[in-house]
Amino acid sequence: MGDEKVKNEAMEIMGLFQVLPRLVVFDLDYTLWPFYCECRSKRDMPSMYPHAKGILHALKKKGIDMAIASRSPTRDIAETFIDKLGIKPMFVAQEIFSSWSHKTEHFKKIQQRTSVPYESMLFFDDEDRNIGPVSKLGVTSILVNNGVTLGAFRQGLTQFSQGPSSSKTKRDNK
């Protein structure tokens, strides 16, 4: 499915919901792209999961802010890939720092920078160890299996629309 088709489908999905998040936050490795940055070189040309770019474009078109919360020992490679993919301008905040940090630290910085309440955020990540602590902040958090997909996107918006008490850690296997 091409980026434009995914974007249109993501727009349709968003149209089904009365309430949308003010900020959607993405992890990078195995969420937006299928690799760990530290296993790649700055010279490589990265690729994203098939639905990821279309979903980002749909969120941008809808006027929903986006941010990155990623742990990486190679921040420079992550930032280079974000540039190469042409998605850097889409994000209002990028918190990319070392692997010893907790995702909750990323979210505290994102919240300070954007002033968006945690309850108005939606988060996608591939690691269960991040979902629980971030959910406890009040962020609707979705565990993805094979990157962010339209199925995970729909699941995230569904859980978000049901309010913070419904944040579950289901894995999307579509």
C-alpha positions as CSV (number, residue, x, y, z in Angstrom):
1,M,0.0,0.0,0.0
2,G,1.5,3.3,-1.0
3,D,2.0,6.3,1.3
4,E,-0.9,8.3,-0.3
5,K,-3.3,5.4,0.1
6,V,-2.2,4.8,3.7
7,K,-2.6,8.6,4.3
8,N,-6.1,8.6,3.0
9,E,-7.1,5.5,5.0
10,A,-5.6,7.0,8.1
11,M,-7.6,10.2,7.5
12,E,-10.8,8.1,7.2
13,I,-9.9,6.3,10.5
14,M,-9.4,9.7,12.2
15,G,-12.8,10.8,10.9
16,L,-14.5,8.0,12.9
17,F,-13.5,9.6,16.2
18,Q,-15.1,12.6,18.0
19,V,-12.0,13.0,20.2
20,L,-8.4,12.9,18.8
21,P,-5.1,13.2,20.6
22,R,-3.4,16.6,20.6
23,L,0.0,14.9,20.4
24,V,1.1,11.5,19.0
25,V,4.5,10.3,20.1
26,F,6.5,7.6,18.3
27,D,9.4,5.5,19.3
28,L,11.9,5.0,16.4
29,D,13.5,1.6,16.3
30,Y,11.1,-1.2,15.4
31,T,8.2,1.3,15.6
32,L,8.8,3.8,12.7
33,W,11.6,1.7,11.1
34,P,12.6,-1.9,11.1
35,F,16.0,-1.8,12.7
36,Y,18.2,-0.5,15.6
37,C,20.1,2.7,14.7
38,E,23.2,1.4,16.4
39,C,23.4,-1.5,13.9
40,R,23.5,0.9,11.0
41,S,25.8,3.5,9.5
42,K,25.0,7.2,8.8
43,R,25.8,6.4,5.2
44,D,22.9,4.0,4.9
45,M,19.6,5.0,3.4
46,P,16.9,4.1,5.9
47,S,13.4,2.9,5.2
48,M,10.3,3.1,7.2
49,Y,7.6,0.5,7.9
50,P,5.1,0.4,5.1
51,H,2.3,2.3,6.9
52,A,4.4,4.7,8.9
53,K,5.0,7.6,6.5
54,G,1.4,7.7,5.4
55,I,0.2,7.8,9.0
56,L,2.6,10.7,9.8
57,H,1.4,12.6,6.7
58,A,-2.3,12.1,7.8
59,L,-1.6,13.3,11.3
60,K,0.2,16.4,9.9
61,K,-2.7,17.1,7.4
62,K,-5.2,16.8,10.3
63,G,-3.1,19.3,12.3
64,I,-2.1,16.9,15.1
65,D,1.3,17.5,16.6
66,M,3.8,14.7,16.7
67,A,7.0,13.9,18.7
68,I,9.7,11.3,19.0
69,A,10.6,9.6,22.2
70,S,13.5,7.2,21.6
71,R,16.3,5.6,23.5
72,S,19.4,5.2,21.4
73,P,23.1,5.1,22.0
74,T,23.6,6.5,18.5
75,R,21.5,9.7,18.6
76,D,23.5,11.1,15.6
77,I,22.5,8.2,13.4
78,A,18.8,8.5,14.4
79,E,18.8,12.2,13.7
80,T,20.6,11.6,10.3
81,F,17.9,9.0,9.3
82,I,15.1,11.4,10.4
83,D,16.7,14.0,8.0
84,K,17.3,11.5,5.2
85,L,13.6,10.4,5.4
86,G,12.4,14.0,5.2
87,I,10.3,13.7,8.3
88,K,12.2,16.0,10.7
89,P,9.9,19.0,10.1
90,M,6.9,16.9,11.2
91,F,7.9,16.7,14.8
92,V,7.4,19.4,17.4
93,A,9.7,17.6,19.8
94,Q,12.5,15.0,19.5
95,E,13.7,13.4,22.6
96,I,16.4,11.0,21.6
97,F,18.9,10.0,24.2
98,S,20.9,7.2,25.7
99,S,19.7,3.7,26.3
100,W,20.0,4.0,30.1
101,S,17.2,6.5,30.4
102,H,13.6,5.8,31.0
103,K,10.9,6.7,28.5
104,T,9.1,8.6,31.3
105,E,12.0,11.1,31.2
106,H,11.4,11.6,27.5
107,F,7.8,12.3,28.2
108,K,8.5,14.8,30.9
109,K,10.7,16.7,28.5
110,I,8.1,16.5,25.7
111,Q,5.3,17.6,28.1
112,Q,7.4,20.6,29.3
113,R,8.2,21.6,25.7
114,T,4.7,21.2,24.3
115,S,2.5,21.9,27.3
116,V,0.2,19.1,26.1
117,P,-1.2,17.2,29.1
118,Y,-0.3,13.5,29.2
119,E,-4.0,12.6,28.9
120,S,-4.0,14.3,25.5
121,M,-1.1,12.1,24.2
122,L,-1.1,8.9,22.2
123,F,2.2,6.8,22.2
124,F,3.4,4.0,20.0
125,D,6.3,1.8,21.0
126,D,7.5,-1.8,20.4
127,E,8.8,-2.5,23.9
128,D,6.4,-3.6,26.7
129,R,8.9,-2.2,29.3
130,N,8.0,1.3,28.0
131,I,4.3,0.9,27.7
132,G,3.5,0.4,31.4
133,P,5.5,3.3,32.9
134,V,4.3,5.7,30.2
135,S,0.7,4.6,30.6
136,K,1.0,5.4,34.3
137,L,1.6,9.0,33.4
138,G,-1.8,9.0,31.8
139,V,-0.6,8.6,28.2
140,T,-2.6,6.2,26.0
141,S,0.1,3.8,25.0
142,I,0.0,1.1,22.3
143,L,2.4,-1.8,21.9
144,V,3.2,-2.5,18.3
145,N,4.5,-5.8,16.9
146,N,5.7,-5.0,13.4
147,G,5.9,-1.2,13.4
148,V,3.1,1.3,13.5
149,T,0.3,0.0,11.1
150,L,-3.1,1.2,10.3
151,G,-4.5,-1.5,12.6
152,A,-2.3,-0.2,15.5
153,F,-3.3,3.4,14.6
154,R,-7.0,2.5,14.8
155,Q,-6.5,0.6,18.1
156,G,-4.6,3.7,19.5
157,L,-7.4,6.1,18.5
158,T,-10.0,3.7,19.9
159,Q,-8.3,3.4,23.2
160,F,-7.6,7.1,23.3
161,S,-11.3,7.9,22.7
162,Q,-12.3,5.7,25.6
163,G,-10.2,7.7,28.0
164,P,-7.1,7.1,30.1
165,S,-8.7,4.3,32.3
166,S,-8.9,2.1,29.2
167,S,-5.2,2.2,28.3
168,K,-4.3,-1.4,27.8
169,T,-1.2,-3.0,26.5
170,K,-2.5,-5.1,23.7
171,R,-0.2,-6.1,20.9
172,D,-1.4,-5.3,17.4
173,N,-0.6,-8.3,15.2
174,K,-2.0,-7.1,11.9
